[in-house]
């Protein structure tokens, strides 16, 4: 299945796919009969372009366009079809923006509305709330947060792919880089009975050249990962290594680790281990994929190695060193020697 139907399934948008001869190739089980969608029925009968009422047509991958239009009761229908069938680009209703950006944009408003009204109801502003209703509202709020997380990840992926992130790289010490995410997690370690050890003072002074906003995003998610998959009583700590012209920030944990047969797929989109200890936690299997894409866009990388001795994991964020750190007369190799002298 192509990436677009997979994404539409994930977002619960019923879809149908047609070939160049307008023959139905496949469809989502809940997509309606053609005669129930007048615009689609008309398109199949003549040469008129597919014109969803009050909807949009966007450019999708692999030579396809995607038509979206509102359906009764909320949400959208989606139709995928070969690009030559789209009407002239000059017509106002065609959106010439990447598909994922459009989808994220269209979904953010209803998610925000649901989140807002759920919060108001939880506070009793719509009337008294029973204990059972509070339970239902808490479940709704948790799932809205999950959807917000998905939209954040998909939006970042789309912007990375289309080179639309406003990077502002500069020299910054490792200590300043990790300070904010470390502070954000300060209370969570004790909450779970974990021991956290920050960067050694000497390593905290090393400088890297990166965009602090997006590098911190990566560190934040690596700390979250360590917290989520390290059992009570475990340890999480930060260290760093010099690596030629770069610096490697390492996030260590004594958690459940990654099975050897799963490591090759660890950074693949939507991959989640079948391990029940992973499946018990909600997630999309996208955070590590996005984190690695960001790291590579920043001129570095994100890699993994198993803890030795195990159990546990080590995630390594590779970042370019600041110019003074990369000076051949000063930069050290991992064994403590110096480069160029």
C-alpha positions as CSV (number, residue, x, y, z in Angstrom):
1,X,0.0,0.0,0.0
2,X,1.3,3.5,-0.8
3,X,2.1,5.9,2.0
4,X,-1.0,8.0,1.5
5,X,-3.6,5.3,2.1
6,X,-1.6,4.2,5.2
7,X,-1.7,7.7,6.5
8,X,-5.4,8.1,5.7
9,X,-6.1,4.8,7.6
10,X,-4.1,6.1,10.5
11,X,-6.1,9.3,10.6
12,X,-9.4,7.4,10.1
13,X,-10.2,9.1,6.8
14,X,-12.2,6.7,4.5
15,X,-10.7,6.7,1.0
16,X,-11.0,5.3,-2.5
17,X,-8.2,5.0,-5.1
18,X,-8.8,5.1,-8.9
19,X,-6.4,4.4,-11.8
20,X,-5.8,6.5,-14.9
21,X,-8.9,5.0,-16.5
22,X,-11.0,6.0,-13.5
23,X,-11.4,2.4,-12.5
24,X,-11.7,1.7,-8.8
25,X,-8.5,0.0,-7.6
26,X,-9.3,-0.3,-3.8
27,X,-11.1,1.4,-1.1
28,X,-11.5,1.8,2.6
29,X,-14.2,-0.4,4.1
30,X,-16.2,2.6,5.2
31,X,-16.0,4.6,1.9
32,X,-19.5,5.0,0.5
33,X,-21.0,3.7,-2.7
34,X,-20.1,5.9,-5.7
35,X,-23.7,7.1,-6.2
36,X,-23.7,8.4,-2.7
37,X,-21.0,10.9,-3.6
38,X,-22.5,13.0,-6.5
39,X,-19.2,14.8,-7.4
40,X,-17.4,11.5,-7.7
41,X,-20.2,9.9,-9.7
42,X,-20.2,12.8,-12.2
43,X,-16.4,12.7,-12.5
44,X,-16.6,9.0,-13.4
45,X,-19.2,9.6,-16.1
46,X,-17.6,12.4,-18.1
47,X,-14.5,14.4,-18.6
48,X,-15.3,17.0,-15.9
49,X,-12.6,17.5,-13.3
50,X,-13.2,16.1,-9.8
51,X,-14.6,19.0,-7.8
52,X,-15.4,18.3,-4.2
53,X,-18.0,20.7,-2.8
54,X,-16.2,23.0,-0.4
55,X,-13.2,20.7,-0.4
56,X,-9.7,20.8,-1.7
57,X,-7.5,18.9,-4.1
58,X,-3.8,18.6,-3.2
59,X,-0.7,17.2,-4.8
60,X,0.2,13.8,-3.3
61,X,3.3,11.6,-3.8
62,X,4.0,9.2,-6.6
63,X,2.1,11.1,-9.3
64,X,-1.2,11.1,-7.5
65,X,-3.6,13.9,-6.4
66,X,-5.8,13.6,-3.3
67,X,-9.3,15.1,-3.2
68,X,-10.8,15.8,0.2
69,X,-14.2,17.2,1.0
70,X,-16.3,17.3,4.2
71,X,-18.8,14.6,4.9
72,X,-21.9,14.7,6.9
73,X,-21.3,14.2,10.6
74,X,-17.7,15.6,10.4
75,X,-14.5,14.4,8.9
76,X,-13.6,14.0,5.2
77,X,-13.9,11.6,2.3
78,X,-10.7,11.2,0.3
79,X,-10.2,10.1,-3.3
80,X,-6.7,9.3,-4.8
81,X,-6.3,9.4,-8.5
82,X,-3.5,10.0,-11.1
83,X,-2.3,13.6,-11.5
84,X,-3.3,14.1,-15.2
85,X,-6.9,14.2,-14.1
86,X,-6.6,17.4,-12.1
87,X,-8.1,20.6,-13.4
88,X,-6.0,23.6,-14.5
89,X,-3.7,24.9,-11.7
90,X,-5.0,28.4,-12.1
91,X,-8.4,27.6,-10.5
92,X,-8.6,29.0,-7.0
93,X,-9.8,25.9,-5.1
94,X,-6.6,23.8,-5.9
95,X,-4.1,23.9,-3.1
96,X,-0.5,23.6,-4.4
97,X,1.0,22.8,-1.0
98,X,2.5,19.5,0.2
99,X,-0.2,17.0,1.1
100,X,1.0,16.4,4.7
101,X,1.2,20.1,5.5
102,X,-2.4,20.5,4.3
103,X,-3.6,17.5,6.2
104,X,-2.0,18.7,9.5
105,X,-3.4,22.2,8.9
106,X,-6.9,20.9,8.3
107,X,-6.9,18.7,11.4
108,X,-5.4,21.1,13.9
109,X,-8.5,23.3,14.1
110,X,-11.0,20.5,15.0
111,X,-8.5,19.0,17.4
112,X,-8.0,22.3,19.1
113,X,-11.8,22.8,19.4
114,X,-12.3,19.3,20.9
115,X,-9.5,20.0,23.3
116,X,-11.0,23.3,24.4
117,X,-14.5,22.0,24.9
118,X,-13.2,18.9,26.8
119,X,-11.3,21.2,29.1
120,X,-14.4,23.4,29.7
121,X,-16.5,20.4,30.5
122,X,-13.9,18.9,32.9
123,X,-14.1,22.2,34.8
124,X,-17.8,22.0,35.1
125,X,-18.5,25.0,33.0
126,X,-21.2,23.2,31.0
127,X,-22.9,21.9,34.1
128,X,-22.3,19.4,36.9
129,X,-20.0,16.4,35.9
130,X,-20.5,13.0,37.3
131,X,-17.6,10.7,38.2
132,X,-18.3,8.5,35.2
133,X,-18.4,11.6,32.9
134,X,-15.1,12.7,34.4
135,X,-13.6,9.4,33.5
136,X,-14.9,9.7,29.9
137,X,-13.6,13.2,29.6
138,X,-10.1,12.2,30.9
139,X,-10.0,9.5,28.2
140,X,-11.0,12.0,25.6
141,X,-8.4,14.5,26.7
142,X,-5.7,11.8,26.7
143,X,-6.6,10.8,23.1
144,X,-6.6,14.4,22.0
145,X,-3.1,14.8,23.3
146,X,-2.1,11.7,21.4
147,X,-3.5,13.2,18.2
148,X,-1.8,16.5,18.9
149,X,1.5,14.5,19.2
150,X,0.9,12.8,15.9
151,X,0.1,16.1,14.2
152,X,3.3,17.6,15.6
153,X,5.4,14.6,14.3
154,X,3.8,14.5,10.9
155,X,4.1,18.3,10.5
156,X,7.8,18.1,11.4
157,X,8.4,15.3,8.9
158,X,6.7,17.2,6.1
159,X,8.7,20.4,6.8
160,X,11.9,18.5,7.0
161,X,11.2,16.8,3.6
162,X,10.4,20.1,2.0
163,X,13.2,22.1,3.6
164,X,10.8,24.4,5.4
165,X,12.2,24.4,9.0
166,X,13.7,27.8,9.9
167,X,17.0,26.6,11.3
168,X,19.2,29.1,13.1
169,X,22.4,27.2,14.0
170,X,24.9,28.8,16.4
171,X,27.6,27.9,18.9
172,X,26.2,26.6,22.2
173,X,27.6,24.6,25.1
174,X,26.3,21.1,25.7
175,X,25.3,22.2,29.2
176,X,23.2,25.1,27.9
177,X,21.7,22.8,25.2
178,X,20.4,20.2,27.6
179,X,19.5,22.5,30.5
180,X,15.9,23.1,29.4
181,X,14.9,19.5,28.7
182,X,16.7,18.2,31.8
183,X,14.9,20.8,33.9
184,X,11.6,19.8,32.3
185,X,12.1,16.2,33.5
186,X,13.6,17.0,36.9
187,X,10.5,16.0,38.8
188,X,9.6,13.0,36.7
189,X,12.7,10.8,37.7
190,X,11.8,10.7,41.4
191,X,8.1,10.2,40.5
192,X,9.1,6.8,39.0
193,X,11.9,6.1,41.4
194,X,14.7,6.6,38.8
195,X,18.1,8.1,39.4
196,X,19.2,10.7,36.9
197,X,22.8,11.9,36.5
198,X,23.5,15.0,34.4
199,X,26.4,15.7,32.2
200,X,29.8,15.9,33.9
201,X,30.9,19.6,34.3
202,X,33.8,19.3,32.0
203,X,31.7,17.9,29.1
204,X,28.9,20.4,29.8
205,X,31.4,23.1,28.6
206,X,32.0,21.6,25.2
207,X,30.5,23.6,22.4
208,X,28.5,22.4,19.4
209,X,27.2,24.3,16.4
210,X,23.5,23.5,16.0
211,X,20.0,25.0,16.2
212,X,19.2,24.9,19.9
213,X,15.4,24.7,19.4
214,X,15.5,21.5,17.3
215,X,18.4,19.9,19.1
216,X,16.6,20.3,22.4
217,X,13.5,18.7,20.8
218,X,15.6,15.6,20.1
219,X,17.1,15.6,23.6
220,X,13.6,16.0,25.1
221,X,12.3,12.9,23.3
222,X,15.4,10.9,24.1
223,X,14.8,11.6,27.8
224,X,11.2,10.8,27.5
225,X,12.1,7.5,25.9
226,X,14.5,6.7,28.7
227,X,11.9,7.5,31.3
228,X,9.2,5.5,29.6
229,X,11.1,2.3,29.2
230,X,13.3,2.2,32.3
231,X,11.7,0.2,35.1
232,X,11.4,1.6,38.6
233,X,14.7,1.8,40.4
234,X,16.7,2.2,37.2
235,X,19.2,4.8,36.1
236,X,19.4,7.4,33.3
237,X,22.5,9.5,32.7
238,X,24.1,11.8,30.2
239,X,27.7,11.7,28.9
240,X,29.5,13.1,25.8
241,X,32.4,12.1,23.6
242,X,34.5,14.0,21.1
243,X,34.3,12.4,17.7
244,X,36.7,14.0,15.2
245,X,35.1,17.2,14.1
246,X,31.9,16.6,16.1
247,X,30.6,15.9,19.6
248,X,28.4,12.9,20.5
249,X,25.8,13.4,23.3
250,X,24.9,10.1,24.8
251,X,21.6,9.3,26.7
252,X,22.2,6.1,28.7
253,X,19.5,4.1,30.5
254,X,19.2,0.7,32.3
255,X,15.9,0.1,30.7
256,X,14.4,-2.9,28.7
257,X,16.7,-2.3,25.8
258,X,16.1,-3.2,22.1
259,X,16.1,-6.8,20.9
260,X,18.9,-7.4,18.4
261,X,16.5,-8.4,15.6
262,X,14.6,-5.1,16.0
263,X,17.6,-2.7,15.9
264,X,17.7,-2.4,12.2
265,X,14.1,-1.1,12.2
266,X,14.4,1.1,15.2
267,X,14.3,4.4,13.3
268,X,11.8,3.3,10.7
269,X,8.5,5.2,10.6
270,X,5.6,3.7,12.5
271,X,7.8,0.8,13.9
272,X,6.9,-0.3,17.4
273,X,8.4,-3.4,19.0
274,X,5.9,-6.3,19.6
275,X,7.3,-6.4,23.2
276,X,4.3,-6.1,25.5
277,X,6.3,-3.6,27.7
278,X,6.4,-1.3,24.7
279,X,2.9,-2.0,23.5
280,X,1.5,-1.2,26.9
281,X,2.5,2.5,26.3
282,X,0.6,4.5,23.7
283,X,2.7,5.7,20.8
284,X,2.9,6.1,17.1
285,X,6.4,4.8,16.4
286,X,7.3,8.2,14.8
287,X,9.3,10.1,17.4
288,X,12.7,8.4,16.8
289,X,12.2,8.6,13.0
290,X,11.6,12.3,13.2
291,X,14.4,12.8,15.7
292,X,16.9,11.1,13.4
293,X,15.7,13.1,10.4
294,X,16.1,16.3,12.4
295,X,19.6,15.3,13.6
296,X,20.7,14.6,10.0
297,X,19.2,17.9,8.8
298,X,21.3,19.6,11.5
299,X,24.4,18.1,10.0
300,X,24.7,15.3,12.5
301,X,23.0,11.9,13.2
302,X,21.1,9.9,15.8
303,X,22.3,6.3,16.4
304,X,21.8,3.5,18.9
305,X,23.9,0.9,20.7
306,X,23.0,-1.6,23.3
307,X,24.3,-0.9,26.8
308,X,27.3,-3.0,27.9
309,X,26.8,-4.7,30.2
310,X,23.1,-4.7,29.6
311,X,20.2,-4.4,30.0
312,X,19.7,-0.9,28.7
313,X,20.1,1.4,25.7
314,X,22.4,4.2,24.6
315,X,21.1,6.8,22.1
316,X,23.8,9.0,20.6
317,X,23.1,12.4,19.2
318,X,25.9,13.4,16.9
319,X,26.3,17.1,16.4
320,X,28.9,19.3,14.6
321,X,31.4,20.9,17.0
322,X,31.6,24.7,17.2
323,X,34.6,26.1,15.3
324,X,36.8,26.4,18.4
325,X,35.9,22.9,19.4
326,X,36.9,21.5,16.0
327,X,40.3,23.3,16.0
328,X,42.8,20.6,15.1
329,X,45.1,21.7,17.8
330,X,42.5,21.3,20.5
331,X,39.9,18.7,19.6
332,X,40.4,15.4,21.2
333,X,39.8,11.9,19.8
334,X,37.7,9.5,21.8
335,X,40.8,7.9,23.3
336,X,42.0,11.1,24.8
337,X,44.6,12.0,22.1
338,X,44.5,15.2,20.0
339,X,43.7,15.7,16.4
340,X,46.4,17.2,14.2
341,X,49.2,17.3,16.8
